[in-house]
C-alpha cells in the first residue's frame, strides 16, 4: 500500500512540476524593469524567452516577438534549449509513468516491467527538473550581471536607470516547478524498489535430480549383494594372514623381528 501511495504521490508532484515548467517557459515575465529609483512611470517593460512587452499606464500592453535567432545571445538560446528539453522529457516521463502505475493494470504486465518503467519515468523527471533549474539559474545569472553593469554605468552617467532589469515571476515559477519535478522523480525511484518482486531480488540456484526421484530413509545398515564380510575375500597380492596363538588370538610380528 505504501508503494502505491509513494508512486501516486510521485506522479502527482511530477505532473505539477512539469506543468509549472511549461507555464514558466511560456510566461513573459522572465525579467522586469527595475523601478527602485523611478516608482512612477508611464511605461513598464518586461521580457520573456520568446517576446518583449511594454505596458502603458493606461493598461494597454503591446508585445513583440524576437524575430531573430542568430542575433540573440548564446546563453539566452541555451536557456531556451534547456527549458524545451525539460518539457519534452517531462511529458515523456508522464506518459511512461501512467502505464507504470500499480493501480492501473494493462493486460498481463508483470511487476518487474512496471518497476522498470517507474524507474525510467523517475529518471526522466529528475533530468527534466535539473534542466529547468539550470536554465532558470543561468538566466538569473545573466540578469544579475547585467544589473550590476547597468548600475555601474548609471552612477558614471553613461546609462539611464530605466534599462535595469530584475527577476521576474517566471523565474520563481521555474525554480519551484523544477524542484517539484526533482522531488517527484526521486519518489518514483524510491517506489521502484518496492515494486520489484521478492523472488527476483534474491535468486537462488536449485538443483534437481536428472533421473527419477529417489527417497531415502534411515534404518539399520544392510550389506548389499556381492559384499562379503569374510576377511578372506579381501585377500590380495602380498596379503598374508597373521598366525594365531594357542588362545585363538592373532599374533603380529614386532619391529624387533625384522632386525
Secondary structure by P-SEA (a helix, b strand, c coil): caaaaaaaaaaaaaaaaaaaaaaaaaccccbbbbccccccccbbbbbcccbbbbbccccbbbbbcccccccccaaaaaaaaaaaaaaaaaaaaaaaaaaaccccccccccaaaaaaaaaaaaaaaaaaaaaaaaaaaaaaaaaaaaaaaaaaaaaaccccccccccccaaaaaaaaaaaaaaaaaaaaaaaaaaaccccccbbbbbbbbcccbbbbbbccccccccccccccccccccbbbbbbccccbbbbbcccccc
